[in-house]
């Protein structure tokens, strides 16, 4: 009982500055994010009519959770109301927190009327379990996307060629460790930088209202197109047992370019360990840029999915790091296995045997990302 009383007192303290504004007006607080499409929709399409209806009876306070102070207030209020997590858009009215477009659209008018009739703050509880499920699922979705992207034929073929090249030119165990560590690090860093750059670009685009309207639908459509192309490749492989004419693969000129980058820099073993590390890092960076034409087919929708999942840049960055760790995990495993004596031909056979399964997973991945982006748009 005492714990609950403390929560009530805390909520009253938080609401005190708003309640002192005017005795005759009820205070309503909108928590929103500048990067939230639903928030923009609520502000542009739902609230104007409500504000006009209650303009003489209600005082509106809009707080952005993109600001740490605003986020802290929302977290404090949701905690006081017994909710485990905070989401936007949220509207606090009469001690009730309405979360999401649906509840706001259906109940805001009613709750304002109830609040006007009352002379005190009524503490009710409102929970949206769907958002909890979505938030928890998002981490698994990002991990799965990164892992599938890491074993897709584009990335895997480059790794196999790399291992084959090192073997042919007689690289020793210590040298393979240096090459593998530097190459994996370069791939990770390069893809993180690409992801952060794309995230910032998309973040700015979605803040423009008229672009926000169709941006997510465009990305979802792109996902469904990629799913259709992956299905085509899957059917083609089942019929012919080959993927020479597959649509979702690195163009031949890029394959040749990647092979040239690797060969031209690692064919001659000059210098010591540091030179080998630097050379391998540069190769990893260049190969990642060229390879992104193919791997970006998964990466870009995942970035948009992360953008929809959170309005906090720190959390977005952590999800990008998680994705890229999963992306390079197959790379790390292959280098470790090559140290144990597994040949490039065995890796190549593994790819040939499982390429149909990989394409099948990519179909579900693209469809799933597309549906999630659409559902939460």
C-alpha positions in Angstrom: 0.0 0.0 0.0 2.8 2.4 0.9 4.5 1.7 -2.4 1.4 2.5 -4.3 0.9 5.7 -2.4 4.4 6.8 -3.2 3.7 6.3 -6.9 0.5 8.4 -6.7 2.4 11.2 -4.9 5.1 11.1 -7.5 2.6 11.4 -10.3 0.9 14.3 -8.6 4.2 16.1 -8.2 5.0 15.5 -11.9 1.6 16.9 -12.9 1.7 19.9 -10.5 3.5 22.3 -12.9 0.8 21.6 -15.5 -2.1 21.9 -13.1 -0.9 25.3 -11.8 -1.3 26.8 -15.3 -5.0 27.6 -15.0 -7.6 26.5 -12.6 -10.4 26.5 -15.2 -8.5 24.4 -17.8 -7.7 20.7 -17.8 -4.1 19.8 -18.7 -3.4 17.3 -21.4 0.1 16.2 -22.2 1.1 14.7 -25.6 4.3 12.7 -25.7 5.6 12.4 -29.2 8.8 11.8 -31.3 9.8 13.8 -34.3 10.7 10.6 -36.0 7.4 8.8 -35.3 5.1 8.5 -38.3 2.1 7.7 -36.1 2.9 10.7 -33.9 2.9 13.0 -36.9 -0.4 11.4 -38.1 -2.0 11.9 -34.6 -0.8 15.6 -34.6 -1.9 16.3 -38.1 -5.1 14.3 -38.5 -6.6 13.6 -35.1 -5.7 16.4 -32.7 -6.8 19.5 -34.7 -10.5 18.6 -34.5 -10.2 17.7 -30.7 -8.2 20.9 -30.0 -10.8 23.1 -31.8 -13.6 21.4 -29.9 -12.1 21.9 -26.4 -10.0 25.1 -27.1 -11.6 27.0 -24.2 -11.5 24.0 -21.7 -8.2 22.3 -22.3 -4.5 23.3 -22.1 -2.3 21.3 -24.4 1.3 20.5 -23.6 3.4 18.8 -26.2 6.7 17.1 -25.1 9.2 15.5 -27.4 10.8 12.3 -26.2 13.7 12.9 -28.6 14.8 15.3 -25.8 16.2 13.4 -22.8 14.2 15.5 -20.4 10.9 14.7 -22.2 11.7 11.0 -22.3 12.5 11.1 -18.6 9.1 12.6 -17.9 7.3 10.0 -19.9 9.2 7.2 -18.2 8.4 8.6 -14.8 4.7 8.9 -15.5 4.4 5.5 -17.1 6.2 4.0 -14.1 3.9 5.8 -11.7 0.9 4.3 -13.6 2.4 0.8 -13.2 3.5 0.4 -16.8 6.8 -1.3 -17.5 7.7 0.5 -20.8 7.1 3.8 -22.4 5.9 4.4 -26.0 4.9 7.2 -28.3 2.5 8.7 -29.1 1.1 8.8 -25.6 -1.5 11.3 -24.3 -2.0 11.8 -20.5 -5.5 13.0 -19.7 -7.2 12.8 -16.3 -4.6 10.4 -14.9 -5.1 8.0 -17.9 -2.4 7.4 -20.4 -3.6 6.7 -24.0 -1.0 4.9 -26.0 -1.0 4.6 -29.8 -3.1 5.8 -32.6 -6.1 3.5 -32.0 -6.7 4.3 -28.3 -6.1 8.0 -28.9 -8.6 8.1 -31.7 -11.2 6.1 -29.9 -11.0 7.3 -26.3 -9.4 10.8 -26.3 -12.7 12.7 -26.7 -14.4 10.5 -24.0 -11.5 10.9 -21.5 -11.4 14.7 -22.0 -15.1 14.9 -21.2 -14.6 12.7 -18.1 -11.6 14.8 -17.0 -13.6 18.0 -17.4 -16.3 16.7 -15.1 -13.8 15.7 -12.4 -12.1 17.9 -9.9 -9.1 15.5 -9.2 -6.6 13.4 -11.0 -8.0 9.9 -11.5 -5.3 7.2 -11.6 -6.2 4.4 -13.9 -4.0 1.8 -15.6 -3.7 1.3 -19.4 -1.5 -1.3 -20.9 -0.8 -2.3 -24.5 0.7 -5.7 -24.6 1.1 -5.7 -28.4 3.8 -3.1 -28.1 5.7 -5.2 -25.6 5.6 -8.2 -27.9 6.7 -6.0 -30.8 9.6 -4.5 -28.9 10.9 -7.9 -27.7 10.4 -9.4 -31.2 12.4 -6.6 -32.8 15.7 -7.7 -31.4 15.2 -11.2 -32.7 14.2 -9.8 -36.1 17.3 -7.7 -36.3 19.5 -10.7 -35.3 17.9 -13.0 -37.8 18.2 -10.4 -40.6 21.9 -10.0 -39.9 22.6 -13.7 -39.8 20.7 -14.5 -43.0 22.4 -11.6 -44.7 25.7 -12.9 -43.6 25.2 -16.4 -45.2 23.5 -15.2 -48.3 25.2 -16.2 -51.6 26.6 -12.7 -52.2 28.6 -12.5 -49.0 29.4 -16.2 -48.7 30.9 -16.5 -52.2 33.3 -13.7 -51.5 34.4 -15.4 -48.2 35.0 -18.7 -50.0 37.1 -17.0 -52.7 39.1 -15.2 -50.0 39.8 -18.4 -48.1 40.7 -20.2 -51.4 43.1 -17.4 -52.3 44.9 -17.5 -49.0 45.3 -21.3 -49.3 46.6 -21.1 -52.9 49.2 -18.5 -52.0 50.4 -20.4 -49.0 49.4 -18.1 -46.1 50.5 -19.5 -42.8 48.3 -19.9 -39.7 49.6 -16.6 -38.1 49.0 -14.7 -41.3 45.5 -16.1 -41.7 44.7 -14.9 -38.2 46.0 -11.4 -39.1 44.1 -11.3 -42.4 40.9 -12.7 -40.8 40.9 -10.3 -37.8 41.6 -7.3 -39.9 39.2 -8.2 -42.7 36.3 -9.0 -40.3 36.9 -5.8 -38.4 36.9 -3.8 -41.6 33.6 -5.4 -42.8 32.0 -4.6 -39.4 33.2 -1.0 -39.3 32.3 -0.3 -42.9 28.8 -1.7 -42.6 28.2 0.1 -39.3 29.2 3.4 -41.0 26.9 2.7 -44.0 24.1 1.8 -41.6 24.5 5.0 -39.5 24.7 7.1 -42.7 21.5 5.5 -44.1 19.8 5.8 -40.7 20.5 9.5 -40.4 19.3 10.1 -44.0 16.1 8.1 -43.5 15.6 9.9 -40.1 15.6 13.3 -41.9 13.4 12.1 -44.7 10.7 10.8 -42.3 10.6 14.1 -40.5 9.2 15.6 -43.8 5.5 15.0 -43.5 4.6 14.5 -47.2 7.6 12.2 -47.7 6.7 10.3 -44.5 3.4 9.4 -46.0 4.8 7.1 -48.7 8.4 6.4 -47.6 7.6 3.4 -45.5 5.2 2.0 -48.1 8.0 2.3 -50.7 10.4 0.3 -48.5 7.7 -2.3 -47.8 7.0 -2.5 -51.5 10.8 -3.0 -52.1 10.7 -5.9 -49.6 7.9 -7.6 -51.4 9.7 -7.1 -54.7 12.9 -8.7 -53.2 10.8 -11.6 -51.9 9.4 -12.2 -55.4 12.9 -12.2 -56.9 14.2 -14.5 -54.1 11.2 -16.8 -54.9 12.2 -16.7 -58.6 15.8 -17.6 -57.7 14.6 -20.4 -55.5 12.4 -21.9 -58.2 15.2 -21.6 -60.7 17.6 -23.4 -58.4 15.1 -26.2 -57.8 14.7 -26.7 -61.6 18.3 -26.4 -62.7 20.4 -26.9 -59.6 22.3 -23.8 -60.5 22.1 -20.1 -59.8 24.1 -18.7 -62.7 21.1 -16.8 -63.9 19.9 -15.7 -60.5 18.6 -12.2 -60.1 19.7 -11.6 -56.5 23.4 -11.9 -56.8 26.5 -9.8 -57.4 26.8 -8.6 -61.0 29.7 -10.3 -62.8 31.7 -7.1 -63.2 31.5 -6.5 -59.4 32.6 -10.1 -58.8 35.6 -9.6 -61.0 36.4 -6.3 -59.3 36.3 -7.9 -55.8 38.5 -10.7 -57.0 40.9 -8.1 -58.4 41.0 -6.1 -55.2 41.8 -9.2 -53.1 44.3 -10.6 -55.6 46.2 -7.4 -56.3 46.8 -6.6 -52.7 47.4 -10.0 -51.2 49.2 -11.8 -54.0 52.6 -10.4 -52.9 53.4 -11.0 -49.3 55.6 -8.0 -48.4 56.3 -6.4 -45.1 55.5 -7.6 -41.6 52.4 -8.2 -39.5 51.3 -4.5 -39.4 51.5 -4.2 -43.2 49.4 -7.3 -43.5 46.8 -6.0 -41.0 46.5 -2.7 -42.8 46.3 -4.3 -46.2 43.6 -6.7 -45.1 41.7 -3.9 -43.5 41.8 -1.9 -46.7 40.6 -5.0 -48.7 37.8 -5.5 -46.2 36.7 -1.9 -46.6 36.8 -1.9 -50.4 35.1 -5.3 -50.7 32.4 -4.2 -48.3 31.6 -1.2 -50.4 31.3 -3.3 -53.5 29.5 -6.1 -51.8 26.9 -3.7 -50.4 25.2 -3.6 -53.8 23.9 -7.1 -53.0 23.9 -7.3 -49.2 22.1 -3.9 -49.0 19.0 -5.6 -50.3 18.5 -6.9 -46.7 20.4 -4.2 -44.8 18.3 -1.2 -46.0 14.9 -2.7 -45.1 16.4 -3.7 -41.7 17.6 -0.1 -41.1 14.0 1.1 -41.9 12.7 -1.5 -39.5 15.0 -0.2 -36.8 13.9 3.3 -37.6 10.3 2.3 -37.0 11.2 0.4 -33.8 12.8 3.2 -31.8 13.0 7.0 -31.7 16.1 6.8 -29.6 19.4 7.1 -31.6 21.3 5.2 -28.9 19.1 2.2 -29.1 19.1 2.4 -32.9 22.9 2.4 -32.9 22.9 -0.6 -30.6 20.5 -2.5 -33.0 22.8 -1.6 -35.9 25.8 -3.0 -34.0 23.8 -6.2 -33.2 22.8 -6.6 -36.9 26.4 -6.2 -38.1 27.8 -8.5 -35.4 25.4 -11.2 -36.7 26.4 -10.3 -40.3 30.1 -11.0 -39.7 29.5 -14.0 -37.5 29.6 -16.5 -40.4 32.7 -14.7 -41.6 34.4 -15.2 -38.2 33.3 -18.9 -38.1 34.7 -19.6 -41.6 38.1 -18.1 -40.7 38.2 -20.1 -37.5 37.3 -23.3 -39.4 39.9 -22.6 -42.1 42.5 -22.4 -39.2 41.3 -25.9 -38.2 42.0 -27.2 -41.7 38.7 -27.0 -43.4 39.3 -26.3 -47.1 37.6 -23.7 -49.3 36.1 -26.6 -51.4 34.2 -27.8 -48.4 32.8 -24.3 -47.8 31.8 -24.1 -51.5 30.1 -27.5 -51.3 28.2 -26.3 -48.2 27.0 -23.3 -50.1 25.9 -25.4 -53.1 24.0 -27.8 -50.8 22.2 -25.1 -48.8 21.7 -22.3 -51.3 18.1 -23.3 -51.8 17.4 -23.2 -48.1 19.1 -19.8 -47.9 17.0 -18.4 -50.7 13.9 -19.8 -48.9 14.8 -18.0 -45.7 15.4 -14.8 -47.6 11.8 -15.0 -49.0 10.4 -15.2 -45.5 12.8 -12.5 -44.3 11.7 -10.0 -47.0 8.0 -10.8 -46.5 8.3 -10.5 -42.8 10.1 -7.2 -42.9 7.7 -5.8 -45.4 4.7 -6.8 -43.3 6.2 -5.4 -40.1 7.0 -2.1 -41.7 3.5 -1.9 -43.2 1.8 -3.0 -40.0 3.5 -0.4 -37.8 3.4 2.4 -40.4 
